[in-house]
Amino acid sequence: MGFLRPKAPPLPPIAPPPPSPPPATGEDLSEEKKKKIAEAIRLKKKGYTETILTSTTGDESEPEIAKKTLLGQ
């Protein structure tokens, strides 16, 4: 009985896409600002690599396979 249902309301008009931002250039920045950005990038990279605990070969330690029980085994 689809003829008893009301029609769906019309869809709202699609907004035009926002304009693209102007291209970023390093020429606009001062030397001091460039140094600060480079230092911040270096510190972020350093912090990321220090959190990696395994080498490129992976974790080579032996996993604990036996599960301890309440009886002390």
Secondary structure, 3 states (H helix, E strand, C coil): CHHHCCCCCCCCCCCCCCCCCCCCCHHHCCHHHHHHHHHHHHHHHHHHHHCCCCECCECCCCCCCCCCCCCCC
